[in-house]
Amino acid sequence: MSRTLKKRRWGEKAIESLLFVCALTAVVAIVLMTILIFKEGLPIFSSYGFTKFIFGTTWAPTAADPQFGILPMILTTFIVTVLSIVIAVPLAIGCAIFLSEMAEARIAAVLRRAIELLAGIPSVIFGYFALMTIVPAIRQVFNVQGLSVLAGGIILAIMILPTIITISETALRAVPKDFKDASLALGATHWQTIYKVLVPAAKSGIITSIVLGIGRAIGETMAVMLVMGNIPVIASTILNPARTLTVNVIMDMSYATPGGQIYSALFGTAIVLFVFIMLLNLTIQMITRKAVKQNG
């Protein structure tokens, strides 16, 4: 065996080992975070009670009789996420269709770069933007305070647009060209081909993009903290202030003592978020497997 070939093989083994270490590091980090979250958060379920913690409607950790009900935050997180998806999905899918099927190459290239820039903007910038534009607009139109669930839903919709647009466009462009040609050959118009052939064929990718958008919306903290008022109550309407699970953890961690009940309650909130994200990941895996079976 020549010396050059030996060096090449040793180089390949070194690269494989490095990649293995990188993958192992990611796995170890996830395992350690999971252990930490559950170790610190599970005591609240036993000391305070699972039902009282999940379904309690009062969050008053510093009161003489502390209350740790997180139902208002769970409902607010769900409502603001659904609201953002309702706003973002039609816009994102429409934009993805335009980029993949209608826009000229130069226009599409410019729009893609703008979408990439939108994805890279820090969340605090989105929050300040909403605080200076969306909140005053809501205040003027509806004659309310402005800091509200609606403001949070709108800014989250803007923030998740790049994720849904990019993945949906990729899914649409991945549809075999034969599908489109066959549809047009049978007499369908371009628009009929888009919504009756291309969109259904790219359905799994589009659904995956929506699920990933939901994950981004659930996990967002800074932007919603700036525009939602952060009151731990069940909002009677989307025009009222409220607080999400992520904001609840951030706002109350400053006076939580490690090992104390407040500390455990905040980690218990993190467990609820963790379970939501795990369910989303399982949903993505199920969609992917279903798509593979259908294509196979």
C-alpha positions as CSV (number, residue, x, y, z in Angstrom):
1,M,0.0,0.0,0.0
2,S,1.5,3.4,-1.0
3,R,2.2,6.1,1.5
4,T,-0.2,8.5,-0.2
5,L,-3.0,6.0,0.1
6,K,-2.3,5.4,3.8
7,K,-2.3,9.1,4.5
8,R,-5.7,9.5,2.6
9,R,-7.2,6.7,4.7
10,W,-5.9,8.1,7.9
11,G,-7.3,11.5,6.9
12,E,-10.7,10.0,6.2
13,K,-10.7,8.2,9.5
14,A,-9.8,11.4,11.3
15,I,-12.7,13.2,9.6
16,E,-15.1,10.4,10.5
17,S,-14.0,10.5,14.1
18,L,-14.4,14.3,14.3
19,L,-17.9,14.1,12.8
20,F,-18.8,11.3,15.3
21,V,-17.6,13.5,18.2
22,C,-19.7,16.4,16.9
23,A,-22.8,14.2,16.8
24,L,-22.0,12.7,20.2
25,T,-21.6,16.1,21.7
26,A,-25.0,17.2,20.5
27,V,-26.6,14.0,21.9
28,V,-24.8,14.4,25.3
29,A,-25.9,18.1,25.4
30,I,-29.6,17.2,24.8
31,V,-29.4,14.4,27.4
32,L,-27.8,16.6,30.0
33,M,-30.4,19.4,29.5
34,T,-33.2,16.9,29.7
35,I,-31.9,15.5,33.0
36,L,-31.4,19.0,34.4
37,I,-34.9,20.2,33.5
38,F,-36.6,17.1,34.9
39,K,-34.4,16.9,38.0
40,E,-35.2,20.5,39.0
41,G,-38.8,20.6,37.8
42,L,-40.3,17.3,38.9
43,P,-40.4,18.2,42.7
44,I,-43.1,20.8,42.1
45,F,-45.5,18.2,40.7
46,S,-45.1,16.2,44.0
47,S,-45.0,19.0,46.5
48,Y,-47.7,21.3,44.9
49,G,-49.7,18.7,43.0
50,F,-49.8,17.9,39.3
51,T,-53.5,19.0,38.9
52,K,-53.1,22.2,40.8
53,F,-49.9,23.1,38.9
54,I,-51.3,22.4,35.4
55,F,-54.9,23.5,35.9
56,G,-54.5,26.1,38.5
57,T,-55.5,29.6,37.4
58,T,-53.5,31.7,39.8
59,W,-49.8,32.4,39.6
60,A,-48.6,34.2,42.7
61,P,-45.2,32.7,43.7
62,T,-44.3,35.5,46.2
63,A,-47.6,35.6,48.0
64,A,-48.0,34.6,51.7
65,D,-49.8,31.5,50.4
66,P,-47.9,30.8,47.1
67,Q,-49.9,29.8,44.1
68,F,-48.3,28.1,41.1
69,G,-51.1,27.5,38.6
70,I,-49.8,27.8,35.0
71,L,-53.1,27.2,33.1
72,P,-53.3,30.9,32.1
73,M,-49.8,30.7,30.5
74,I,-50.6,27.4,28.8
75,L,-53.8,28.8,27.3
76,T,-52.1,32.0,26.3
77,T,-49.2,30.1,24.6
78,F,-51.7,28.0,22.7
79,I,-53.8,31.0,21.6
80,V,-51.0,33.2,20.5
81,T,-49.4,30.3,18.6
82,V,-52.6,29.5,16.8
83,L,-53.2,33.2,16.1
84,S,-49.7,33.5,14.6
85,I,-50.2,30.4,12.4
86,V,-53.6,31.6,11.2
87,I,-51.9,34.9,10.1
88,A,-48.7,33.5,8.8
89,V,-49.7,30.3,6.9
90,P,-51.7,31.9,4.1
91,L,-49.1,34.6,3.5
92,A,-46.2,32.2,3.6
93,I,-47.7,29.6,1.3
94,G,-48.8,32.3,-1.1
95,C,-45.3,33.7,-1.1
96,A,-43.8,30.2,-1.6
97,I,-46.1,29.6,-4.6
98,F,-45.1,33.0,-6.1
99,L,-41.4,32.3,-5.6
100,S,-41.5,28.8,-7.0
101,E,-44.0,29.2,-9.9
102,M,-44.6,32.8,-10.8
103,A,-41.8,35.1,-10.0
104,E,-39.0,35.9,-12.5
105,A,-35.6,34.6,-11.6
106,R,-34.2,38.1,-10.6
107,I,-37.2,39.0,-8.5
108,A,-37.2,35.6,-6.8
109,A,-33.5,35.9,-6.0
110,V,-34.1,39.4,-4.4
111,L,-37.1,38.1,-2.4
112,R,-35.2,35.1,-1.2
113,R,-32.4,37.2,0.1
114,A,-34.8,39.5,1.9
115,I,-36.5,36.5,3.5
116,E,-33.1,35.2,4.6
117,L,-32.3,38.6,6.1
118,L,-35.7,38.5,7.9
119,A,-34.8,35.1,9.4
120,G,-31.5,36.5,10.7
121,I,-32.9,39.5,12.6
122,P,-32.7,39.1,16.4
123,S,-36.0,38.6,18.2
124,V,-35.4,41.7,20.4
125,I,-35.4,43.8,17.2
126,F,-38.7,42.3,16.2
127,G,-40.0,43.1,19.7
128,Y,-39.0,46.7,19.5
129,F,-40.4,47.0,16.0
130,A,-43.8,45.7,17.2
131,L,-43.7,47.9,20.3
132,M,-43.3,51.0,18.1
133,T,-45.7,50.0,15.3
134,I,-48.1,47.2,16.0
135,V,-48.9,48.1,19.6
136,P,-49.7,51.8,18.8
137,A,-51.8,50.6,15.8
138,I,-53.9,48.3,18.0
139,R,-54.3,51.0,20.6
140,Q,-55.5,53.5,18.0
141,V,-57.8,51.1,16.1
142,F,-59.4,49.3,19.0
143,N,-59.1,52.0,21.7
144,V,-57.3,49.6,24.1
145,Q,-54.0,49.5,25.9
146,G,-52.3,47.9,22.9
147,L,-50.1,45.4,24.8
148,S,-52.1,42.3,24.0
149,V,-52.3,38.8,22.8
150,L,-53.1,40.1,19.3
151,A,-49.8,42.1,19.2
152,G,-47.9,38.9,20.2
153,G,-49.7,36.9,17.5
154,I,-48.9,39.4,14.8
155,I,-45.2,39.7,15.6
156,L,-44.8,36.0,15.9
157,A,-46.5,35.6,12.5
158,I,-43.9,37.9,11.0
159,M,-41.1,36.0,12.8
160,I,-42.1,32.5,11.5
161,L,-42.7,33.6,7.9
162,P,-39.2,32.8,6.8
163,T,-39.3,29.3,8.1
164,I,-42.6,28.4,6.5
165,I,-41.8,30.2,3.2
166,T,-38.4,28.6,2.7
167,I,-39.4,25.0,3.5
168,S,-42.7,25.3,1.6
169,E,-40.9,26.7,-1.5
170,T,-38.3,23.9,-1.3
171,A,-41.1,21.3,-1.1
172,L,-42.9,22.9,-4.1
173,R,-39.7,23.0,-6.2
174,A,-39.0,19.3,-5.3
175,V,-42.3,18.1,-7.0
176,P,-41.3,16.3,-10.2
177,K,-41.6,18.4,-13.3
178,D,-43.6,15.6,-15.0
179,F,-46.5,16.3,-12.6
180,K,-46.8,19.8,-13.9
181,D,-46.3,18.9,-17.5
182,A,-48.9,16.2,-17.4
183,S,-51.4,18.5,-15.8
184,L,-50.9,21.2,-18.4
185,A,-51.1,18.7,-21.2
186,L,-54.5,17.6,-19.9
187,G,-55.8,21.1,-20.3
188,A,-55.5,22.5,-16.8
189,T,-54.5,26.1,-16.4
190,H,-51.3,27.1,-14.6
191,W,-53.3,28.1,-11.4
192,Q,-55.3,24.9,-11.5
193,T,-52.1,22.9,-11.8
194,I,-50.7,24.8,-8.8
195,Y,-53.5,24.2,-6.3
196,K,-54.7,20.8,-7.6
197,V,-51.4,19.1,-8.4
198,L,-48.3,20.9,-7.0
199,V,-49.6,21.9,-3.6
200,P,-51.1,18.5,-2.8
201,A,-47.9,16.8,-4.0
202,A,-45.9,19.0,-1.7
203,K,-48.3,18.7,1.2
204,S,-45.9,16.8,3.5
205,G,-43.2,19.5,3.2
206,I,-45.7,22.3,3.7
207,I,-47.1,20.6,6.8
208,T,-43.6,20.1,8.1
209,S,-42.9,23.8,7.6
210,I,-46.0,24.8,9.6
211,V,-45.1,22.4,12.4
212,L,-41.6,24.0,12.6
213,G,-43.2,27.4,12.6
214,I,-45.3,26.3,15.5
215,G,-42.2,25.2,17.3
216,R,-40.6,28.6,16.7
217,A,-43.7,30.4,18.0
218,I,-44.0,28.4,21.1
219,G,-40.3,28.9,22.0
220,E,-40.1,32.7,21.4
221,T,-39.6,34.8,24.4
222,M,-38.1,38.3,24.0
223,A,-40.5,39.6,21.3
224,V,-43.7,38.6,23.0
225,M,-42.4,39.8,26.4
226,L,-42.1,43.3,25.0
227,V,-45.6,43.5,23.4
228,M,-48.0,41.3,25.5
229,G,-48.2,43.0,28.8
230,N,-47.1,39.9,30.7
231,I,-50.0,39.6,33.1
232,P,-50.4,36.0,34.4
233,V,-54.2,35.8,33.8
234,I,-56.5,34.2,31.3
235,A,-57.2,37.0,28.8
236,S,-60.9,37.4,28.1
237,T,-60.2,38.6,24.5
238,I,-57.1,38.8,22.3
239,L,-57.0,42.5,22.9
240,N,-56.1,42.0,26.6
241,P,-52.6,41.5,28.0
242,A,-51.4,38.0,29.0
243,R,-48.2,36.0,29.6
244,T,-46.8,32.9,27.8
245,L,-44.9,30.0,29.3
246,T,-41.5,31.2,28.1
247,V,-42.0,34.7,29.4
248,N,-43.2,33.3,32.7
249,V,-39.8,31.5,33.2
250,I,-37.7,34.5,32.3
251,M,-39.6,37.1,34.4
252,D,-39.7,35.1,37.6
253,M,-36.3,33.5,37.5
254,S,-34.6,36.6,38.9
255,Y,-35.9,36.0,42.4
256,A,-36.0,32.2,42.4
257,T,-33.7,30.5,44.9
258,P,-32.1,27.3,43.6
259,G,-33.8,24.4,45.3
260,G,-36.8,26.5,46.3
261,Q,-40.4,25.9,45.3
262,I,-40.4,28.9,42.9
263,Y,-37.3,27.6,41.3
264,S,-38.9,24.2,40.9
265,A,-42.1,25.7,39.6
266,L,-40.2,27.5,36.8
267,F,-38.4,24.4,35.8
268,G,-41.8,22.6,35.9
269,T,-43.0,25.2,33.4
270,A,-39.9,24.3,31.3
271,I,-41.0,20.6,31.4
272,V,-44.4,21.5,30.0
273,L,-42.6,23.4,27.2
274,F,-40.2,20.5,26.7
275,V,-43.2,18.1,26.3
276,F,-44.8,20.4,23.7
277,I,-41.6,20.5,21.6
278,M,-41.2,16.8,21.9
279,L,-44.7,16.3,20.6
280,L,-44.0,18.6,17.7
281,N,-40.8,16.6,16.8
282,L,-42.8,13.4,16.9
283,T,-45.3,15.0,14.6
284,I,-42.6,16.0,12.1
285,Q,-41.2,12.4,12.2
286,M,-44.6,10.9,11.5
287,I,-45.2,13.3,8.6
288,T,-41.7,12.5,7.2
289,R,-42.3,8.7,7.4
290,K,-45.7,9.0,5.8
291,A,-44.3,11.0,3.0
292,V,-41.5,8.4,2.5
293,K,-44.0,5.6,2.3
294,Q,-46.2,7.5,-0.1
295,N,-43.2,8.3,-2.4
296,G,-42.0,4.7,-2.1
